[in-house]
Amino acid sequence: MTTTLLSNSQQVALQQALFKSKLLNSANLKSDNPPSLEHKAYSDIAVMLYRFNLQKIKWPSFLKAAISAANNVCQWLANELVRCQQSYKAQSDEAVSVEQSAFFCGVFSEELAYIQGLLEIET
């Protein structure tokens, strides 16, 4: 496994989200402190984004689900997701979704790298 900047709690939240989405067979990392609601929301969104990058979900579906996950937990992220959703509705073309996807891949780069590394070990 590669080095990560994620805390133990963030790693646990990601493993739980991967297990819940059936991308991981078992979540084996333990933590004395359970993941915060914010870590869980970030992890759920990161897994959704990972699945989107695998072409398993559509951009409008990703935005709707991500807004739901971030709402009342991480306001700045929820606001950014709503802004992206409005932008996509105003001009729903491939360029907009690619630009927004690149933005979120940047925001979640550490989580996506951790997911990729974890799933490579599992296979």
C-alpha positions in Angstrom: 0.0 0.0 0.0 1.2 3.5 -0.8 1.7 6.2 1.8 -1.5 8.3 2.4 -2.2 11.6 4.0 -5.6 10.3 5.2 -6.1 9.8 8.9 -7.0 6.4 10.3 -10.6 7.5 10.7 -10.7 8.6 7.1 -9.3 5.3 6.0 -11.9 3.4 8.0 -14.7 5.5 6.6 -13.5 4.8 3.0 -13.3 1.1 3.7 -16.8 1.1 5.1 -18.1 3.0 2.1 -16.3 0.6 -0.3 -17.7 -2.4 1.6 -21.2 -0.9 1.6 -21.0 -0.4 -2.2 -19.7 -3.9 -2.7 -16.4 -2.8 -4.2 -14.5 -4.3 -1.3 -15.0 -7.7 0.2 -14.1 -6.8 3.8 -13.4 -3.7 5.8 -10.5 -4.7 8.1 -9.1 -1.4 9.3 -10.1 -0.6 12.9 -10.0 2.7 14.7 -10.5 3.7 18.3 -12.5 6.7 17.1 -15.4 6.0 14.7 -15.4 8.1 11.6 -17.1 11.5 11.8 -20.2 12.3 9.8 -18.0 14.5 7.6 -15.5 11.6 6.9 -18.4 9.3 6.1 -19.9 11.9 3.7 -16.6 12.5 2.0 -16.0 8.7 1.7 -19.5 8.1 0.2 -18.9 10.8 -2.3 -15.4 9.6 -3.1 -16.7 6.1 -3.8 -19.5 7.5 -6.0 -16.9 9.5 -7.9 -14.8 6.4 -8.3 -17.8 4.5 -9.7 -18.6 7.5 -12.0 -15.0 7.3 -13.3 -15.7 3.7 -14.1 -18.7 4.8 -16.1 -21.2 3.1 -13.8 -23.3 6.2 -13.0 -24.4 9.3 -14.8 -23.2 12.8 -13.9 -26.6 14.1 -12.9 -27.1 11.1 -10.7 -23.7 11.6 -9.1 -24.5 15.2 -8.3 -27.9 14.4 -6.8 -26.5 11.7 -4.6 -23.4 13.7 -3.6 -25.5 16.7 -2.6 -27.6 14.4 -0.5 -24.5 13.0 1.2 -22.9 16.4 1.9 -26.1 18.2 2.9 -26.1 19.2 6.6 -22.6 17.7 7.0 -20.2 19.7 5.0 -21.8 23.0 3.8 -19.0 24.2 1.5 -19.0 21.0 -0.4 -22.8 20.8 -0.6 -22.8 24.4 -1.9 -20.2 23.5 -4.5 -22.1 20.5 -5.6 -25.3 22.5 -6.0 -23.4 25.1 -8.0 -22.1 22.3 -10.3 -25.6 20.9 -10.6 -27.0 24.3 -11.6 -24.2 24.8 -14.1 -24.8 21.3 -15.6 -28.6 21.9 -15.9 -27.9 25.3 -17.6 -25.5 23.7 -20.1 -25.6 19.9 -20.0 -22.8 19.0 -22.4 -19.8 16.7 -22.2 -17.4 19.6 -21.6 -19.2 20.7 -18.4 -19.3 17.2 -16.9 -15.6 16.6 -17.8 -14.6 20.0 -16.2 -16.6 19.3 -13.1 -15.4 15.7 -12.8 -11.8 17.0 -13.0 -12.5 19.5 -10.3 -13.9 16.8 -8.0 -11.2 14.3 -8.8 -8.8 17.1 -7.6 -10.8 17.6 -4.4 -10.9 13.9 -3.7 -7.5 13.0 -5.1 -6.2 11.5 -1.9 -9.4 9.5 -1.3 -9.4 8.2 -4.9 -5.7 7.2 -4.7 -6.4 5.3 -1.5 -9.4 3.6 -3.1 -7.3 2.6 -6.1 -4.5 1.3 -4.0 -6.8 -0.6 -1.7 -8.7 -2.3 -4.6 -5.4 -3.2 -6.3 -4.3 -5.0 -3.2 -7.7 -6.8 -2.9 -7.5 -8.2 -6.5 
